Structures are given as structure tokens and as C-alpha cells.
């Protein structure tokens, strides 16, 4: 009989061995305007869902925060599912970090006030498996794009956090697309400057700055900049 204490004990042992426990993680959403530092506590309040409001022809972003609360987490990935909105584009990027040091030799460093030294969130990297050390928080950048012919309405999406292919948590978000279309031609000018030499100094493409490889690299950077309404 199933109610036999010995059988119940054996069943509990079997389940404990055959079904591994989910790792201890904490999650939240955050505005794209907030810098998330690896070693800082999870920002408050903790947000279990997020809503994006946008016009047609617009791009909007937000952040998913994943914290390893007790132990190191290995081989994590994040996947997106959009329900009822096949015309909306979604791009997931892993937020990368660059390390600042005292006496930074950047040309503009002397004009800047003393600031935080250490790992700063900066590049958006392609989504790939990643690890999180215990106590650290890793942001994932989610960018939503509504084409000019997107149907106005409210759409639902979900983000699945996987570890080695096993889903360990799922979160939901909503996208509200208004019946307004942004014009392609902007009336206000802005600028973002990326010297070609800086790009080459980091990637060191074969053949130098006059090579087809470097031209292709700069073209990719410029295309991404223009997609964000930034002029290279």
C-alpha cells in the first residue's frame, strides 16, 4: 500500500535523487536607465513583471536581473517567447562589463569627477551561456521593436531562464503598441562619436584600418548605431 511508511520513505528518497532541486536565484525587472553593478544588492522594489509602451516604428528596452543568491550558477541562458505578436521583434543581449582603474588614461578622464572604480556595465553582448557568482547580479538586456505596420494592442511575452537546457524560472511582460507611427525622418539632431582608431585598437582586424575586414566591422557598428537613432 502507498500509505506504508517504508514505501513513503523510499519514494521520498527516489524523488530527491531523480529530481534535482532548482538553484536558488532571485529575479527582477529594471529600467534601461539604471546601471546594475555586479556586486550590488538587488534593486528595490523587486518587480515580477514589466510593461513596455511604444509607438509603431519605435524600439524600447528593459532589463531582466538574475541574482545568484546562495551559490555560483553555471551555464545559464535566457530565451524569449512572444504570444500573439509575430510582427514584433525581440532581441536579447547579455550585459557585459569593463573594468575601470585608478589613473585611467582615457583622454577625458581628467574632466570627469572621481567616480566608482571597478566593473562597469557597458557593452551589449550576443546572448550565450553565462555564469553568475554567488551574490552577484547579471542583467540581460531586452529590446523590443515594433514595425511601422504593427497592429496596435497589448501583447504578452515571456522570458525563460534555463540552466543547461532545463527551465528554472519563467517571467512575463507586456507590450502596449499605440496607434501612433513614428516618422523615419527625425527633426532633432543628436550625435554619438566613435573614432575609427578606437574601434581598431580594440578589435585589431587583419590588414589594418584600410582593410575590407575593418570596413565591414565599422559598417556593422554604424548600422547598429543608426538603429538606435545615434549618428556615428
DOLUMNU-463002 format. One record per residue: x, y, z of N, C-alpha, C in turn; residue in one letter; residue number from 1. Coordinates in steps of 0.2 Angstrom, whole numbers, plus 2048, in hexadecimal, padded with zeros to 3 digits. Layout:
N
  n_X  n_Y  n_Z  ca_X  ca_Y  ca_Z  c_X  c_Y  c_Z  resn  resi
    X    Y    Z     X     Y     Z    X    Y    Z     A   NUM
...
REM end
This chain:
232
  n_X  n_Y  n_Z  ca_X  ca_Y  ca_Z  c_X  c_Y  c_Z  resn  resi
  804  7FA  800   800   800   800  804  806  800     X     1
  802  80C  7FD   806   812   7FC  807  815  803     X     2
  802  814  808   802   817   80E  807  814  813     X     3
  80A  80E  811   80F   80B   815  815  810  816     X     4
  817  811  81C   81C   816   81E  823  814  81A     X     5
  825  80E  81A   82B   80C   816  82B  80E  80F     X     6
  825  80C  80C   824   80E   805  825  816  804     X     7
  822  819  808   822   821   808  829  823  808     X     8
  82C  821  80D   833   823   80E  838  821  808     X     9
  837  81B  805   83A   819   7FF  838  81E  7F9     X    10
  832  820  7F8   830   824   7F3  833  82B  7F4     X    11
  833  82E  7FA   836   834   7FB  83D  834  7F9     X    12
  841  82F  7FB   848   82E   7F9  849  82E  7F2     X    13
  844  82A  7EE   845   82A   7E7  844  831  7E4     X    14
  83F  834  7E6   83D   83B   7E3  843  840  7E4     X    15
  846  83F  7EA   84C   844   7EC  851  843  7E7     X    16
  853  83C  7E5   858   83B   7E1  857  83C  7DA     X    17
  851  83A  7D8   84F   83B   7D0  84D  842  7CE     X    18
  84B  846  7D3   849   84D   7D1  84D  852  7D4     X    19
  852  854  7D1   857   859   7D4  853  85F  7D6     X    20
  855  862  7DB   852   868   7DE  854  86E  7D9     X    21
  850  873  7D9   851   879   7D5  856  87D  7D9     X    22
  85B  881  7D5   860   885   7D9  85C  88B  7DB     X    23
  85F  88E  7E1   85C   893   7E4  85E  89A  7E0     X    24
  859  89D  7DD   85A   8A3   7D9  855  8A8  7DB     X    25
  856  8AE  7DA   852   8B4   7DB  851  8B7  7D4     X    26
  84B  8BA  7D2   84B   8BD   7CC  846  8C4  7CD     X    27
  847  8C8  7C9   844   8CE   7C9  844  8D2  7C2     X    28
  840  8D6  7C0   841   8DB   7BA  843  8E2  7BC     X    29
  846  8E5  7B8   849   8EC   7B9  849  8F0  7B3     X    30
  849  8F6  7B4   849   8FB   7AF  84F  8FB  7AB     X    31
  84F  8FD  7A4   856   8FD   7A1  85A  903  7A3     X    32
  857  908  7A7   85B   90D   7A9  85F  90C  7AF     X    33
  85E  906  7B2   862   905   7B8  868  900  7B7     X    34
  86E  902  7BA   874   8FE   7B9  874  8F9  7BF     X    35
  875  8F3  7BD   875   8ED   7C2  87C  8EB  7C2     X    36
  87E  8EC  7C8   885   8E9   7CA  885  8E2  7CD     X    37
  88A  8DE  7CB   88A   8D7   7CC  889  8D6  7D4     X    38
  88D  8DA  7D8   88D   8D8   7DF  888  8DB  7E3     X    39
  884  8E0  7E0   87F   8E3   7E4  879  8DF  7E6     X    40
  875  8E0  7EB   86F   8DC   7ED  86A  8DD  7E7     X    41
  865  8D9  7E7   860   8DA   7E2  85C  8E0  7E3     X    42
  85B  8E4  7DE   857   8EB   7DF  850  8E9  7E2     X    43
  84E  8EE  7E6   847   8EE   7E8  843  8F3  7E6     X    44
  83C  8F2  7E5   839   8EC   7E6  83A  8E7  7E1     X    45
  839  8E0  7E3   83A   8DB   7DE  834  8DB  7DA     X    46
  835  8DB  7D3   82F   8DB   7CE  82F  8D4  7CB     X    47
  829  8D1  7CB   828   8CA   7C9  825  8CA  7C1     X    48
  823  8D0  7BF   821   8D1   7B8  823  8D8  7B6     X    49
  822  8D9  7AF   824   8DF   7AC  81F  8E1  7A6     X    50
  81E  8E7  7A5   81A   8E9   79F  81D  8EE  79B     X    51
  81E  8ED  795   821   8F2   790  81B  8F5  78C     X    52
  81C  8FC  78C   817   900   788  81B  903  782     X    53
  818  902  77C   81C   905   776  818  906  770     X    54
  81A  90A  76C   817   90C   766  819  907  760     X    55
  816  907  75B   818   903   755  81F  906  752     X    56
  824  902  750   82A   905   74E  82F  907  753     X    57
  82D  905  759   831   907   75F  835  900  762     X    58
  83A  902  766   83E   8FC   769  83E  8FE  771     X    59
  83D  8FA  775   83D   8FB   77C  840  8F5  780     X    60
  844  8F7  785   848   8F1   789  846  8F1  790     X    61
  848  8EC  793   847   8EB   79A  84C  8E5  79C     X    62
  84D  8E5  7A3   852   8E0   7A5  84F  8DA  7A9     X    63
  851  8D4  7A8   850   8CF   7AD  856  8CD  7B1     X    64
  855  8CE  7B8   85A   8CD   7BD  85A  8C6  7BF     X    65
  860  8C2  7BF   860   8BB   7C2  866  8BB  7C8     X    66
  864  8BA  7CE   869   8BA   7D3  86A  8B3  7D6     X    67
  870  8B0  7D6   872   8AA   7DA  872  8AB  7E1     X    68
  86D  8A9  7E4   86C   8AC   7EB  870  8A8  7F0     X    69
  872  8A1  7EF   875   89D   7F4  87B  89A  7F1     X    70
  87B  898  7EB   881   894   7E8  882  896  7E1     X    71
  888  894  7DE   88A   896   7D7  885  893  7D2     X    72
  883  896  7CD   87E   893   7C8  882  892  7C2     X    73
  882  88D  7BF   885   88B   7B9  881  88A  7B3     X    74
  883  88C  7AD   880   88A   7A6  879  88C  7A6     X    75
  877  893  7A8   871   895   7A7  870  898  7A0     X    76
  86A  898  79E   868   89C   798  861  89F  799     X    77
  85F  8A3  795   858   8A6   795  855  8A6  78E     X    78
  84F  8A3  78E   84B   8A3   787  845  8A7  788     X    79
  842  8A9  782   83C   8AD   782  837  8AA  77E     X    80
  831  8AB  780   82B   8A9   77C  826  8AE  77C     X    81
  823  8B0  776   81E   8B5   775  818  8B2  773     X    82
  812  8B4  776   80C   8B1   775  807  8B6  771     X    83
  805  8B4  76B   800   8B8   768  803  8BE  764     X    84
  80A  8BF  764   80D   8C5   761  813  8C3  75C     X    85
  811  8BF  757   817   8BD   752  81A  8C3  74F     X    86
  818  8C9  74F   81B   8CE   74B  81F  8D2  750     X    87
  81F  8D1  756   824   8D4   75B  82B  8D1  75B     X    88
  830  8D5  75B   837   8D2   75B  839  8D2  762     X    89
  83D  8CD  765   83F   8CD   76B  847  8CA  76B     X    90
  84B  8CE  76E   852   8CC   76E  855  8CC  775     X    91
  858  8C7  777   85B   8C6   77E  862  8C7  77D     X    92
  865  8CA  782   86C   8CB   782  86F  8CB  789     X    93
  875  8C8  78A   878   8C7   791  87B  8CE  792     X    94
  87A  8D1  798   87E   8D7   79A  885  8D5  79C     X    95
  88A  8D8  798   891   8D7   79A  894  8DC  79E     X    96
  89A  8DB  7A1   89D   8E0   7A6  8A4  8E1  7A4     X    97
  8A6  8E8  7A5   8AD   8EA   7A4  8AF  8EC  7AA     X    98
  8B6  8EB  7AC   8B9   8ED   7B2  8BC  8F4  7B2     X    99
  8BA  8F8  7B6   8BE   8FF   7B7  8C3  8FE  7BC     X   100
  8C8  902  7BC   8CE   902   7C0  8D0  909  7C2     X   101
  8D3  90A  7C8   8D5   910   7CA  8DB  913  7C5     X   102
  8DA  919  7C3   8DF   91C   7BF  8DE  91A  7B8     X   103
  8D7  919  7B6   8D5   917   7AF  8D8  91C  7AA     X   104
  8DB  919  7A5   8DE   91D   7A0  8DA  920  79A     X   105
  8D4  91F  79B   8CF   922   796  8D0  929  795     X   106
  8D0  92C  78F   8D1   933   78E  8CD  938  792     X   107
  8C6  936  794   8C2   93A   797  8C1  939  79F     X   108
  8C6  934  7A1   8C5   932   7A8  8C6  938  7AD     X   109
  8CA  93D  7AB   8CC   942   7B0  8C6  947  7B0     X   110
  8C1  947  7AB   8BB   94B   7AC  8B6  948  7B0     X   111
  8B6  942  7B1   8B1   93F   7B5  8B3  93F  7BC     X   112
  8AE  93F  7C1   8AF   93F   7C8  8B0  938  7CA     X   113
  8B3  937  7D0   8B5   930   7D2  8AF  92C  7D3     X   114
  8AF  926  7D1   8A9   922   7D0  8AB  91B  7D2     X   115
  8A6  917  7D1   8A7   910   7D4  8AC  90C  7D0     X   116
  8B0  909  7D3   8B6   905   7D0  8B4  8FD  7D0     X   117
  8B4  8FA  7CB   8B3   8F3   7CA  8AF  8F1  7C4     X   118
  8AB  8EC  7C4   8A7   8EA   7BE  8A1  8EE  7BD     X   119
  8A1  8F1  7B7   89B   8F5   7B5  897  8F1  7AF     X   120
  891  8F1  7B0   88D   8EF   7AA  88D  8F3  7A4     X   121
  88F  8F0  79E   890   8F4   798  88E  8F1  792     X   122
  891  8EB  78F   88F   8E9   789  889  8E4  789     X   123
  886  8E4  784   880   8DF   783  883  8D9  77E     X   124
  884  8D3  781   887   8CD   77E  881  8C9  77B     X   125
  883  8C5  776   87E   8C0   774  87C  8BB  77A     X   126
  876  8B9  77A   874   8B4   77F  878  8AD  77E     X   127
  87A  8AB  783   87E   8A5   783  87E  8A2  78A     X   128
  880  89C  78C   880   899   792  884  89D  797     X   129
  882  89F  79D   886   8A3   7A1  886  8A0  7A9     X   130
  88B  8A2  7AD   88B   8A0   7B4  88A  8A6  7B8     X   131
  888  8A5  7BE   887   8AB   7C3  88A  8A8  7CA     X   132
  88E  8AC  7CD   891   8AA   7D3  88C  8AC  7D9     X   133
  88C  8A8  7DE   888   8A9   7E4  888  8B0  7E6     X   134
  882  8B3  7E7   881   8BA   7E9  882  8BF  7E4     X   135
  883  8BD  7DE   883   8C2   7D8  87D  8C2  7D4     X   136
  87C  8C8  7D1   876   8C9   7CD  878  8CA  7C6     X   137
  875  8C6  7C1   877   8C7   7BA  870  8C9  7B6     X   138
  871  8CF  7B3   86B   8D1   7AF  86B  8CE  7A8     X   139
  865  8CD  7A5   864   8CB   79E  860  8D1  79B     X   140
  862  8D4  795   85F   8D9   792  85A  8D7  78D     X   141
  854  8D9  78E   84E   8D7   789  84C  8DD  785     X   142
  84D  8DD  77E   84B   8E2   77A  845  8E0  776     X   143
  840  8E4  776   83A   8E3   772  839  8E7  76C     X   144
  837  8E5  767   837   8E9   761  830  8E8  75E     X   145
  82C  8EE  75D   826   8ED   75A  826  8F0  753     X   146
  825  8EC  74D   825   8EF   746  820  8F4  745     X   147
  821  8F8  740   81C   8FD   73F  815  8FA  73D     X   148
  815  8F4  73B   80E   8F1   739  80B  8EC  73F     X   149
  80E  8ED  745   80C   8E9   74A  805  8EB  74C     X   150
  801  8E6  74E   7FA   8E7   750  7FA  8E9  757     X   151
  7F7  8EF  758   7F6   8F2   75F  7F3  8ED  764     X   152
  7F5  8ED  76A   7F2   8E8   76F  7F7  8E7  775     X   153
  7F5  8E2  779   7F9   8E0   77F  7FB  8D9  77D     X   154
  801  8D7  77E   804   8D1   77C  808  8CE  782     X   155
  808  8C7  783   80B   8C4   789  811  8C0  786     X   156
  816  8C1  78A   81D   8BD   789  81F  8BA  78F     X   157
  823  8B5  78F   826   8B2   794  82E  8B0  793     X   158
  831  8B0  799   838   8AF   799  83A  8A9  79D     X   159
  83D  8A4  79A   83F   89E   79E  846  89E  79F     X   160
  848  89D  7A6   84F   89C   7A8  850  895  7A8     X   161
  855  893  7A4   857   88C   7A4  85E  88A  7A7     X   162
  85F  885  7A9   866   882   7AC  867  87C  7A9     X   163
  86C  87C  7A4   86E   876   7A0  868  873  79D     X   164
  864  877  79A   85E   875   796  858  874  79B     X   165
  858  874  7A1   852   873   7A6  84F  879  7A8     X   166
  849  87A  7A7   846   881   7A9  845  881  7B1     X   167
  848  886  7B4   848   887   7BB  844  88D  7BD     X   168
  842  891  7B9   83D   897   7BA  83A  89A  7B4     X   169
  834  89C  7B5   831   8A0   7AF  82E  8A6  7B1     X   170
  82F  8AC  7AE   82C   8B2   7AF  828  8B5  7A9     X   171
  823  8B9  7AB   81F   8BC   7A5  81F  8C3  7A5     X   172
  81E  8C6  79F   81E   8CD   79E  819  8CF  799     X   173
  817  8D5  798   812   8D7   793  815  8DD  78F     X   174
  812  8DD  789   814   8E2   784  80E  8E6  782     X   175
  80D  8EC  783   807   8F0   781  809  8F4  77B     X   176
  807  8F3  775   808   8F6   76F  803  8FB  76E     X   177
  804  902  76D   7FF   907   76C  7FE  908  764     X   178
  7F8  90A  763   7F6   90C   75C  7FA  912  759     X   179
  800  913  75A   804   918   759  80A  916  755     X   180
  80C  919  750   812   917   74C  818  91C  74C     X   181
  81E  91B  74E   823   91F   74E  825  921  747     X   182
  827  927  746   82A   929   73F  831  926  73F     X   183
  833  924  739   83A   922   738  83F  927  738     X   184
  83D  92D  735   841   933   735  840  937  73C     X   185
  846  937  73F   846   93B   746  847  942  745     X   186
  844  946  749   844   94D   749  849  950  74E     X   187
  84B  94C  753   850   94E   757  857  94A  756     X   188
  85C  94E  756   863   94B   755  866  949  75B     X   189
  86A  943  75B   86E   941   760  874  93E  75D     X   190
  879  93C  762   87F   93A   75F  882  935  764     X   191
  885  930  762   889   92B   765  890  92A  762     X   192
  895  92B  765   89C   92B   761  8A0  925  763     X   193
  8A2  921  75D   8A6   91B   75E  8AC  91C  759     X   194
  8B2  91E  75C   8B7   91F   757  8B9  918  755     X   195
  8BB  917  74E   8BC   911   74B  8C2  90E  74F     X   196
  8C7  912  751   8CD   910   754  8CC  90C  75B     X   197
  8C6  90E  75E   8C5   90B   764  8C2  904  763     X   198
  8BE  903  75E   8BB   8FD   75C  8C0  8F8  75A     X   199
  8C5  8FB  756   8CB   8F6   754  8CF  8F4  759     X   200
  8D0  8F9  75E   8D5   8F7   764  8D2  8F1  768     X   201
  8CC  8F1  768   8C9   8EB   76C  8C8  8E5  768     X   202
  8C6  8E5  762   8C5   8DF   75E  8CB  8DD  75A     X   203
  8D0  8E1  758   8D6   8E0   755  8D4  8DB  74F     X   204
  8D0  8DD  74A   8CF   8D9   744  8D5  8D8  740     X   205
  8D5  8D2  73D   8DB   8D1   738  8DB  8D6  732     X   206
  8E1  8D8  730   8E2   8DD   72B  8E1  8E4  72C     X   207
  8E0  8E6  733   8E0   8ED   735  8DA  8F0  733     X   208
  8DA  8F7  734   8D3   8FB   734  8D1  8FC  72D     X   209
  8D5  8FA  728   8D3   8FB   721  8D1  8F5  71E     X   210
  8D0  8EF  722   8CE   8E9   71F  8C7  8E8  71F     X   211
  8C5  8E4  71A   8BD   8E2   71A  8BB  8E0  720     X   212
  8BF  8DC  724   8BC   8D9   72B  8BA  8DF  72F     X   213
  8BF  8E4  730   8BD   8E9   734  8B7  8EE  732     X   214
  8B6  8EE  72B   8B1   8F2   728  8AA  8EE  72A     X   215
  8AA  8E8  72A   8A4   8E4   72B  8A3  8E5  733     X   216
  8A8  8E5  737   8A7   8E5   73E  8A4  8EC  73F     X   217
  8A6  8F2  73C   8A4   8F8   73E  89D  8F9  73B     X   218
  89B  8F6  735   895   8F6   733  890  8F3  737     X   219
  891  8ED  73A   88D   8EA   73F  88C  8EF  745     X   220
  891  8F2  748   890   8F6   74D  88C  8FC  74B     X   221
  88D  8FF  745   889   905   743  881  903  742     X   222
  880  8FD  740   879   8FB   73F  876  8FA  745     X   223
  879  8F7  74A   876   8F7   751  875  8FD  754     X   224
  87A  902  753   879   909   756  873  90C  753     X   225
  872  90C  74C   86C   90F   749  866  90C  74B     X   226
  866  905  74D   860   902   74F  85E  905  756     X   227
  862  908  759   861   90B   760  860  912  75F     X   228
  85F  915  759   85F   91C   758  865  920  75A     X   229
  86B  91D  759   871   920   75B  875  921  755     X   230
  878  926  754   87C   927   74E  884  926  74F     X   231
  887  921  74C   88E   920   74D  893  925  74B     X   232
REM end
